[in-house]
Amino acid sequence: MYFDMSYLLFVVPALILSIIAQIGVKRAYKTMSRQYSMSGLTGAMAAQSVLRYYGITDVRIEQVSGKLTDHYDPRANVIRLSEGVYGSNSIAAIGIACHEAGHAAQYAESYTPIKVRNSILPVTRIGSYLGIPLALIGYWIPMLDFLIPVGLLLYSFIMLFQLVTLPVEFNASRRAITVIGETGLLRSEEELKGAKKVLRAAAMTYVASLAVTFANLLRFLLIFSRRRR
């Protein structure tokens, strides 16, 4: 029986990092969702404050079901905040809501990494569905082995998309913290540190996802290179 050592060497450590990142964000959210801001502002109010800071008047704020389902939808021009964020005045809620409003500001200002990410999104979706299947077809059918590099190239766009996503997420958090600090949405240094803690933990999940994709790409390159020798 063949044992894939590359999976143990590359993928397993990345998966462990991903699990740690997920645990970290849940722990940070749980802790900071129990600490309430002195300002008394809810997540929805905080997000609206960020929009006003950037002069944005055409973005709606809505509540959605679920936990940590917060996101900005540029197609509908809506910031959707989860139940635990929309009406909560916790430090976690304010940090997360301001982060999502930061994404709205990025679109309003045509932030370059956003445009780059959107431009590669169609081929990224193709790569997620067809990348590895095409490479496998080339692996098992010798006369179609040209599909191996084609499939791996398509798959690599997933990693490129995740790589470009990092500055997008970091920038949205930076915008959030800047507005929070300048407008007094959180009124003490300890509260601001709590918001930073939640946003840093969330950012690590994106770093971990990139690591998993990169590890899988290395593994696939090793596996499929054996076929081409």
Secondary structure, DSSP 4 states (H G I P E B T S, - for coil): ----HHIIIIIHHHHHHHHHHHHHHHHHHHHHTTSB-TT---HHHHHHHHHHHTT--S-EEEEESSSS--EEETTTTEEEEEHHHHT--BHHHHHHHHHHHHHHHHHHTT-HHHHHHHHHHHHHHHHHHHHHHHHHHHHH-GGGTTHHHHHHHHHHHHHHHHHHHHHHHHHHHHHHHHHHHHHTSS-SHHHHHHHHHHHHHHHHHHHHHHHHHHHHHHHHHHHHHHHH-
